[in-house]
Amino acid sequence: VLERLERGETTSTELTELMLQRIDTYDDRVNAYVTVLADRALASAAEADRERRNGLRRPLLGVPIALKDLFNTAGIRTTAGSRILADNIPSGDATVVRLLREAGAVLLGKTHMAEFAYGFPHPDYGPTRTPWALSHSASGSSGGSGAAVAAGLAYGALGSDTGGSIRSPAAACGITGLKPTFGLVSKHGVVPLSWTLDHVGPMTRSAEDARRMLEVIAGVDPLDPTTVDASDRPRWGQRQSLSGLRIGLLTDLIDAADPDVRVAVSDAVNTLRTVGAETVEVSLPMPDAINAIAFGTMEPEAASFHARWLNDQPESYAPRTRQGLKAAMAIPGSQYVDAQRLRARFNQQMNHLFVDQQLDLLLAPTDSVPPWPVESPTENESHDDWDLRYTVVANLTGMPALSLPCGFTGDGLPLSLQILAPPFHDDLTLRVGGLYQSVTDWHRRVPPGFER
């Protein structure tokens, strides 16, 4: 869409009006937006058009985007999908929001999410549905952002990812989602779930669009001490083939996935081979410990943030969220320390996997199954029932991971593959993803009934 704006084929005002019309027409079907900022968006679009007419250029000038509703937005409510923050009006922007505004992006609104990104939607807001099958979930916790992009209700969106919450919704909605390297993007002004696992990243149609958004939001932020200066890191650069690239196929994850997922990922692997990639079969280290490490890290960190509200207004939480957080409060500190020791060992073994096998990348399904039906969940369902091995590896290690659409089930549900790289090789995942998308058209498919 930037190229169309730069060639003068359309204006930001026209694009913004189109998005707002589509939101009005289609959003009742998918439930992507919690807050729509029509007047503000049109004013921002008009200003972008004035700048462009005057010869000014900014990286995302005039592009209409959406934000998951845990990014603080000055003067605009930020609910984090909760009743507790339903009327929360931040006084300032999250760093990534400020950077997007400075880049000229037009903010259409805030998107639905799981309550406090904890995994379950609050009944006050309801579930978000994938545009590919309205009876099925857009996944979580960034499901609203994923559905907005897939349904053509935004040209890009921001999400957050603690155990897969950018990549799983991207997979369920048939779009592209990047969890960047830990520390590459600021989390200042973002409602936290787990301080050492949380990441912020783009959700877009293509890897190229994700790259453009990442270049805007990446960088050192003095307000977030976990950010690092990666400006001097080597970049993979432009290539027309993957010749010489060595990809490790995580066969234990591939083999354990749903048959439709296995077929689609196998086809994607064959496509990557045709453009020069070499592949080798590998397995995850410590597979039986991964979930325990993840939940042993996330749950205590989440409980720390929520302790005051759990004590003062527990009834404001949805039952399953309240139940999970109260259980997390009872986890002893020694168990958290044990999880960090195991995490350090796991990260060391993941580094050895890359070095010993001389790998540039790893490849696996994004999720083990296609999108699942929207159902009335039972109050007894908990995180213990989830298998996060497919996605949380990248959160535990901090490595970048890119989710790409790679096919469909016979029922038309989207399927995705995941490309992982060593930390600060985000550019490599995007270049490989972009090359894959240059010879496939999965990312260009549009859900039936949502055609533009």
Backbone torsions as a table, in degrees:
resi	resn	phi	psi	omega
1	VAL	NA	-28.6	176.8
2	LEU	-61.7	-39.8	179.3
3	GLU	-61.9	-40.5	178.5
4	ARG	-64.1	-40.0	177.0
5	LEU	-64.5	-43.4	-176.8
6	GLU	-69.4	-30.1	177.7
7	ARG	-83.0	-4.1	179.5
8	GLY	77.6	17.4	-179.4
9	GLU	-77.7	-18.7	177.5
10	THR	-153.4	176.1	177.2
11	THR	-124.0	162.3	176.4
12	SER	-62.7	-36.5	178.2
13	THR	-62.0	-43.6	178.7
14	GLU	-63.7	-43.1	179.9
15	LEU	-65.4	-41.0	-179.4
16	THR	-67.4	-42.2	176.6
17	GLU	-61.1	-40.0	178.2
18	LEU	-62.0	-46.1	-179.8
19	MET	-62.5	-42.6	-179.1
20	LEU	-66.2	-37.5	176.3
21	GLN	-64.6	-41.7	179.9
22	ARG	-67.9	-39.0	175.9
23	ILE	-59.1	-45.4	-179.9
24	ASP	-62.9	-34.6	-176.7
25	THR	-82.6	-41.5	-166.6
26	TYR	-109.4	-19.1	-168.6
27	ASP	-68.2	-24.4	175.7
28	ASP	-60.0	-25.0	-178.9
29	ARG	-76.3	-40.0	-172.9
30	VAL	-106.0	-22.1	-179.6
31	ASN	62.2	53.2	-178.6
32	ALA	-86.0	-38.1	-171.8
33	TYR	-103.7	136.2	170.7
34	VAL	-97.8	-30.2	178.7
35	THR	-139.9	126.0	176.6
36	VAL	-110.2	131.7	-173.6
37	LEU	-111.3	62.5	-171.5
38	ALA	-58.9	-53.0	-175.7
39	ASP	-64.2	-45.2	179.2
40	ARG	-63.0	-41.3	-179.2
41	ALA	-63.5	-43.9	179.6
42	LEU	-65.3	-36.8	176.8
43	ALA	-65.4	-42.3	177.8
44	SER	-64.5	-38.9	179.3
45	ALA	-65.2	-42.2	178.8
46	ALA	-61.8	-39.9	178.2
47	GLU	-66.6	-39.5	177.3
48	ALA	-62.0	-40.2	178.4
49	ASP	-65.0	-38.8	177.7
50	ARG	-63.3	-43.8	179.7
51	GLU	-61.2	-43.3	-177.9
52	ARG	-65.5	-40.5	177.6
53	ARG	-62.9	-29.7	-179.4
54	ASN	-88.4	6.8	175.3
55	GLY	86.6	7.0	179.2
56	LEU	-83.1	147.2	179.8
57	ARG	-134.8	137.4	172.8
58	ARG	-136.7	158.0	-169.1
59	PRO	-57.3	-35.4	-178.2
60	LEU	-124.4	31.1	-172.1
61	LEU	-58.4	115.3	174.1
62	GLY	86.8	4.4	-176.9
63	VAL	-86.5	121.7	180.0
64	PRO	-77.6	124.7	-177.6
65	ILE	-132.7	171.5	178.6
66	ALA	-127.6	161.5	-179.7
67	LEU	-128.2	133.3	168.5
68	LYS	-56.2	141.9	-168.9
69	ASP	-82.9	39.3	167.0
70	LEU	-120.8	5.8	174.2
71	PHE	-91.6	121.2	179.4
72	ASN	-59.8	134.6	178.7
73	THR	-131.1	120.9	-174.5
74	ALA	-58.5	122.8	176.3
75	GLY	75.2	4.6	-179.0
76	ILE	-125.2	131.8	-173.4
77	ARG	-61.6	144.5	178.6
78	THR	-130.0	105.6	-170.0
79	THR	-93.0	-21.1	-171.0
80	ALA	52.7	29.6	178.0
81	GLY	65.6	25.3	-171.5
82	SER	-124.5	159.9	170.4
83	ARG	-77.1	-33.0	-177.3
84	ILE	-60.1	-39.9	-178.1
85	LEU	-106.3	22.8	-176.1
86	ALA	-59.1	-30.2	-178.6
87	ASP	-113.8	21.9	-177.8
88	ASN	-75.9	120.3	178.2
89	ILE	-117.0	99.1	-179.2
90	PRO	-63.8	152.0	178.1
91	SER	-88.7	-15.0	-179.4
92	GLY	-141.4	167.7	179.1
93	ASP	-86.7	147.4	163.6
94	ALA	-59.8	152.7	-177.9
95	THR	-56.0	-43.2	-178.9
96	VAL	-66.1	-32.2	177.0
97	VAL	-67.5	-43.8	177.3
98	ARG	-59.4	-43.3	-178.9
99	LEU	-65.2	-38.2	177.8
100	LEU	-66.4	-41.5	177.2
101	ARG	-61.7	-45.0	-179.0
102	GLU	-63.9	-27.5	177.6
103	ALA	-81.0	-4.0	175.7
104	GLY	95.2	5.9	-179.6
105	ALA	-66.0	149.0	177.8
106	VAL	-102.0	121.5	-177.4
107	LEU	-87.6	112.5	179.7
108	LEU	-79.0	-35.8	-177.6
109	GLY	166.9	-172.4	-177.7
110	LYS	-111.7	140.6	-172.0
111	THR	-106.8	153.9	-179.9
112	HIS	-63.1	156.1	-178.1
113	MET	-157.7	166.6	171.2
114	ALA	-64.6	150.6	-178.5
115	GLU	-56.7	118.8	-177.9
116	PHE	51.9	26.9	-179.6
117	ALA	61.5	18.4	-173.1
118	TYR	-83.0	-10.8	173.5
119	GLY	125.0	-19.3	-175.5
120	PHE	-125.8	134.0	177.9
121	PRO	-71.3	142.0	174.9
122	HIS	-74.8	139.8	179.9
123	PRO	-57.8	-23.8	178.6
124	ASP	-63.4	-24.7	-174.3
125	TYR	-113.3	-30.0	177.4
126	GLY	79.8	170.0	-177.2
127	PRO	-79.0	155.4	171.7
128	THR	-102.1	142.0	-173.5
129	ARG	-112.8	145.2	175.6
130	THR	-71.7	135.9	178.9
131	PRO	-62.9	-17.7	-178.6
132	TRP	-75.8	-21.5	178.4
133	ALA	-162.6	102.7	-171.1
134	LEU	-67.1	-10.0	173.6
135	SER	-85.4	-1.9	-175.1
136	HIS	-118.4	155.0	-174.9
137	SER	-77.0	146.6	170.3
138	ALA	-82.7	6.0	-179.7
139	SER	68.8	-173.0	-175.3
140	GLY	-147.7	169.5	2.1
141	SER	-95.5	-4.1	-179.6
142	SER	-94.0	34.2	-175.4
143	GLY	-61.8	-35.7	179.4
144	GLY	-63.1	-42.0	178.1
145	SER	-65.4	-41.3	178.7
146	GLY	-63.7	-44.5	-179.4
147	ALA	-66.8	-37.5	-180.0
148	ALA	-61.5	-44.5	-179.9
149	VAL	-69.0	-44.3	-176.9
150	ALA	-65.6	-36.7	-178.1
151	ALA	-83.0	-1.2	-178.5
152	GLY	75.0	35.9	178.8
153	LEU	-107.2	4.8	174.8
154	ALA	-168.7	153.1	179.1
155	TYR	-88.0	-12.5	177.0
156	GLY	-172.5	165.0	-179.4
157	ALA	-153.6	160.9	171.4
158	LEU	-101.9	143.1	172.4
159	GLY	-132.2	177.9	172.2
160	SER	-128.4	155.8	-170.0
161	ASP	-143.0	114.0	178.3
162	THR	-108.2	-34.6	177.4
163	GLY	-141.6	11.1	-178.3
164	GLY	136.8	14.4	-168.0
165	SER	-79.1	-4.0	163.6
166	ILE	-94.2	-45.5	-170.7
167	ARG	-74.6	-39.7	179.5
168	SER	-65.4	-46.3	174.1
169	PRO	-63.5	-35.9	175.6
170	ALA	-59.7	-42.6	178.8
171	ALA	-65.1	-45.6	-178.0
172	ALA	-66.0	-25.1	-176.4
173	CYS	-106.2	1.8	175.9
174	GLY	69.4	35.6	179.6
175	ILE	-124.6	-173.7	-179.6
176	THR	-103.6	134.7	178.4
177	GLY	-140.1	134.2	-178.4
178	LEU	-116.9	124.5	164.4
179	LYS	-95.6	109.6	-176.4
180	PRO	-72.6	174.2	171.8
181	THR	-57.9	139.6	176.5
182	PHE	-60.0	129.6	-179.9
183	GLY	93.7	-8.6	-179.6
184	LEU	-78.1	-30.1	-176.8
185	VAL	-125.8	135.2	-177.9
186	SER	-66.6	144.4	173.3
187	LYS	-109.9	9.2	178.8
188	HIS	-63.3	130.2	180.0
189	GLY	82.1	15.0	178.3
190	VAL	-111.3	125.1	178.8
191	VAL	-60.0	121.8	-171.8
192	PRO	-83.9	155.0	164.5
193	LEU	-110.9	-53.5	-177.1
194	SER	-143.6	112.0	-168.6
195	TRP	-59.5	-34.9	-175.8
196	THR	-93.9	-3.8	179.2
197	LEU	-115.8	-18.8	-176.1
198	ASP	-67.3	140.0	174.0
199	HIS	-139.3	154.7	176.0
200	VAL	-117.7	135.5	-179.1
201	GLY	-160.2	172.4	-175.5
202	PRO	-87.9	150.7	173.6
203	MET	-129.1	118.8	-169.2
204	THR	-146.0	176.9	173.9
205	ARG	-70.1	-42.8	-169.5
206	SER	-129.9	163.2	175.3
207	ALA	-64.7	-34.4	178.6
208	GLU	-64.2	-42.3	177.5
209	ASP	-65.8	-37.3	177.4
210	ALA	-63.4	-39.8	177.3
211	ARG	-60.0	-43.6	-178.8
212	ARG	-64.1	-40.9	177.7
213	MET	-68.2	-41.1	-179.4
214	LEU	-61.6	-40.8	-179.2
215	GLU	-62.3	-26.5	178.0
216	VAL	-77.8	-42.5	-170.1
217	ILE	-93.4	-12.6	-177.8
218	ALA	-78.6	149.7	174.3
219	GLY	142.1	163.9	179.7
220	VAL	-68.5	137.5	177.9
221	ASP	-129.0	116.7	179.6
222	PRO	-62.2	-16.5	178.6
223	LEU	-86.3	-6.2	176.6
224	ASP	-129.5	102.2	-175.0
225	PRO	-67.8	-9.6	177.9
226	THR	-84.0	-10.2	-178.5
227	THR	-76.0	151.9	-177.2
228	VAL	-132.1	158.7	176.8
229	ASP	-87.6	109.7	-179.9
230	ALA	-108.3	15.7	-173.9
231	SER	-66.3	-23.9	-177.7
232	ASP	-96.9	5.5	179.0
233	ARG	-71.4	142.5	-179.9
234	PRO	-66.2	144.5	177.8
235	ARG	-108.3	145.3	-175.8
236	TRP	-68.7	-34.2	176.8
237	GLY	83.8	178.8	-177.8
238	GLN	-80.5	132.6	173.4
239	ARG	-141.4	152.9	177.8
240	GLN	-99.6	-4.9	176.9
241	SER	-147.3	172.3	177.7
242	LEU	-105.0	22.5	-178.0
243	SER	-55.4	128.4	179.9
244	GLY	89.2	-6.8	-179.4
245	LEU	-86.0	133.7	-176.7
246	ARG	-114.1	118.7	-175.2
247	ILE	-114.2	127.8	175.4
248	GLY	-89.4	122.5	178.5
249	LEU	-89.6	118.5	-179.9
250	LEU	-77.7	81.9	-169.5
251	THR	-67.0	-27.6	177.6
252	ASP	-64.4	-37.5	177.0
253	LEU	-74.8	-40.2	179.9
254	ILE	-63.4	-46.2	-176.0
255	ASP	-67.6	-27.6	-178.1
256	ALA	-86.3	-3.3	-175.8
257	ALA	-83.0	166.3	175.1
258	ASP	-55.6	145.3	-178.1
259	PRO	-54.2	-41.0	178.9
260	ASP	-62.9	-38.5	178.4
261	VAL	-64.4	-44.9	-178.8
262	ARG	-60.0	-43.4	-178.9
263	VAL	-64.3	-45.9	-177.9
264	ALA	-64.3	-42.8	179.6
265	VAL	-67.4	-39.2	177.1
266	SER	-60.7	-42.2	176.8
267	ASP	-62.8	-39.4	179.0
268	ALA	-65.5	-39.7	177.6
269	VAL	-61.4	-43.3	178.6
270	ASN	-62.5	-37.4	177.4
271	THR	-64.1	-43.4	179.2
272	LEU	-64.3	-34.4	176.7
273	ARG	-65.8	-36.9	-178.6
274	THR	-66.3	-22.4	177.5
275	VAL	-102.6	19.9	166.1
276	GLY	109.7	-7.3	-176.5
277	ALA	-72.4	143.8	171.3
278	GLU	-100.4	138.2	-178.3
279	THR	-123.1	150.1	177.6
280	VAL	-142.5	142.8	-178.9
281	GLU	-82.5	131.0	178.7
282	VAL	-138.4	171.6	178.4
283	SER	-131.4	151.8	175.5
284	LEU	-66.9	139.1	171.1
285	PRO	-74.3	152.6	173.2
286	MET	49.8	47.1	-173.1
287	PRO	-61.6	-32.5	-177.1
288	ASP	-77.0	-11.3	-178.1
289	ALA	-100.2	-10.8	-169.4
290	ILE	-63.1	-49.1	-179.8
291	ASN	-61.5	-41.5	-179.6
292	ALA	-62.9	-40.9	177.4
293	ILE	-63.6	-45.0	-177.1
294	ALA	-62.4	-51.6	-178.3
295	PHE	-72.3	-30.7	175.8
296	GLY	-68.1	-18.5	174.9
297	THR	-93.6	-52.5	-173.2
298	MET	-65.1	-45.6	-172.8
299	GLU	-62.8	-50.0	178.1
300	PRO	-63.5	-36.6	179.5
301	GLU	-67.3	-38.7	176.1
302	ALA	-66.1	-41.9	-179.7
303	ALA	-61.0	-36.7	179.1
304	SER	-60.9	-43.2	-179.3
305	PHE	-69.2	-34.9	-172.1
306	HIS	-94.7	0.5	-172.0
307	ALA	-54.9	-44.6	-176.1
308	ARG	-66.2	-47.0	-179.0
309	TRP	-67.0	-36.8	177.4
310	LEU	-61.3	-33.2	178.9
311	ASN	-79.2	-39.1	-172.0
312	ASP	-87.7	-37.0	-175.9
313	GLN	-146.0	60.6	-177.7
314	PRO	-60.6	-28.4	-177.7
315	GLU	-68.5	-14.7	179.7
316	SER	-76.0	-19.8	177.8
317	TYR	-79.7	149.3	168.4
318	ALA	-62.5	150.2	-173.3
319	PRO	-54.1	-45.4	-176.1
320	ARG	-69.7	-36.1	177.4
321	THR	-65.2	-45.8	179.1
322	ARG	-60.5	-45.0	-179.3
323	GLN	-60.5	-45.5	-178.8
324	GLY	-65.6	-42.9	-178.2
325	LEU	-69.4	-35.3	177.0
326	LYS	-65.8	-39.3	175.6
327	ALA	-64.0	-37.8	178.7
328	ALA	-64.8	-34.5	178.8
329	MET	-61.0	-25.6	-176.0
330	ALA	-88.1	-3.4	-179.4
331	ILE	-71.4	124.5	-178.4
332	PRO	-69.7	153.2	179.3
333	GLY	-58.8	-33.2	-179.8
334	SER	-62.8	-33.4	179.6
335	GLN	-69.0	-37.9	176.5
336	TYR	-63.4	-44.0	179.2
337	VAL	-61.9	-42.7	178.2
338	ASP	-59.8	-40.3	179.1
339	ALA	-62.7	-37.3	-179.4
340	GLN	-71.3	-33.4	175.6
341	ARG	-65.0	-45.7	177.8
342	LEU	-63.8	-37.9	179.4
343	ARG	-61.5	-42.7	179.0
344	ALA	-62.0	-40.8	178.7
345	ARG	-67.0	-41.8	178.7
346	PHE	-61.8	-45.3	179.9
347	ASN	-62.1	-39.1	177.5
348	GLN	-61.9	-42.5	-179.4
349	GLN	-70.4	-32.3	174.6
350	MET	-65.3	-40.0	176.1
351	ASN	-62.2	-42.7	178.8
352	HIS	-62.8	-35.1	179.2
353	LEU	-59.4	-45.5	178.6
354	PHE	-64.2	-44.5	-175.1
355	VAL	-72.0	-49.3	-174.3
356	ASP	-65.1	-36.7	-179.4
357	GLN	-93.0	1.1	179.9
358	GLN	53.6	51.2	-175.6
359	LEU	-95.2	144.9	169.4
360	ASP	-94.8	-34.7	-174.6
361	LEU	-145.0	163.6	167.3
362	LEU	-119.3	152.4	179.6
363	LEU	-136.3	137.9	179.3
364	ALA	-156.4	168.0	168.1
365	PRO	-62.3	152.4	172.0
366	THR	-71.0	-47.0	176.0
367	ASP	-129.1	157.6	-178.2
368	SER	-78.6	-17.1	-176.3
369	VAL	-135.4	160.0	172.6
370	PRO	-67.0	173.6	176.2
371	PRO	-52.8	142.5	-176.0
372	TRP	-101.8	157.6	-178.5
373	PRO	-64.0	149.1	171.3
374	VAL	-75.9	119.5	-179.0
375	GLU	-129.2	167.4	171.4
376	SER	-81.5	105.7	-175.7
377	PRO	-71.2	150.1	177.3
378	THR	-82.8	154.3	179.8
379	GLU	-68.0	-16.3	-178.1
380	ASN	-83.9	-14.4	179.9
381	GLU	-65.5	139.2	-178.5
382	SER	-142.8	176.0	177.1
383	HIS	-62.3	-23.0	-179.0
384	ASP	-61.4	-21.8	-179.1
385	ASP	-82.7	-4.8	-172.6
386	TRP	-98.0	147.6	173.3
387	ASP	-113.3	105.2	-175.4
388	LEU	-95.8	7.0	-173.2
389	ARG	-57.8	-30.3	-175.5
390	TYR	-68.9	-29.2	-174.0
391	THR	-119.4	-34.5	-169.6
392	VAL	-72.2	-15.6	176.3
393	VAL	-52.6	-42.4	-178.0
394	ALA	-70.6	-27.1	177.1
395	ASN	-76.6	-40.1	179.4
396	LEU	-64.8	-37.4	-176.6
397	THR	-92.3	-18.9	-175.7
398	GLY	80.0	4.6	-177.8
399	MET	-75.7	153.7	177.8
400	PRO	-73.3	148.4	179.4
401	ALA	-145.3	129.8	-176.6
402	LEU	-116.0	126.8	175.6
403	SER	-100.0	131.1	-177.6
404	LEU	-130.5	139.1	173.4
405	PRO	-66.8	139.6	-177.5
406	CYS	-138.6	14.2	177.9
407	GLY	154.1	-171.9	-178.4
408	PHE	-141.3	153.7	170.3
409	THR	-74.0	172.0	175.7
410	GLY	-62.0	-23.4	178.2
411	ASP	-90.0	4.7	176.6
412	GLY	85.0	18.7	177.3
413	LEU	-89.2	138.0	-176.1
414	PRO	-71.6	149.6	177.7
415	LEU	-128.1	150.2	-173.5
416	SER	-140.0	154.3	171.7
417	LEU	-113.1	163.1	-176.3
418	GLN	-128.9	131.7	178.4
419	ILE	-113.3	124.3	-178.8
420	LEU	-118.0	145.6	-179.2
421	ALA	-136.8	164.6	173.8
422	PRO	-60.4	156.8	-179.2
423	PRO	-51.5	140.2	177.6
424	PHE	71.2	15.1	170.4
425	HIS	-106.6	36.3	177.4
426	ASP	-56.7	-39.2	-178.6
427	ASP	-60.9	-35.0	179.3
428	LEU	-66.3	-44.5	178.7
429	THR	-60.9	-39.6	-178.0
430	LEU	-71.1	-38.1	178.9
431	ARG	-66.3	-43.8	179.2
432	VAL	-67.0	-42.3	176.3
433	GLY	-60.8	-41.1	178.7
434	GLY	-65.6	-38.1	178.5
435	LEU	-67.8	-41.0	175.6
436	TYR	-59.2	-43.0	-178.3
437	GLN	-73.0	-18.2	176.6
438	SER	-74.8	-17.8	179.8
439	VAL	-116.0	7.4	174.7
440	THR	-134.0	167.4	-179.3
441	ASP	-127.3	16.5	-178.2
442	TRP	-57.9	-38.8	-176.6
443	HIS	-73.1	-13.3	179.1
444	ARG	-93.3	-8.8	-179.0
445	ARG	-66.7	146.5	-177.9
446	VAL	-118.8	135.0	-180.0
447	PRO	-59.8	137.9	178.4
448	PRO	-58.2	134.6	-179.3
449	GLY	91.4	-7.4	-179.7
450	PHE	-119.3	20.3	-179.3
451	GLU	-61.5	148.7	179.5
452	ARG	-92.8	NA	NA
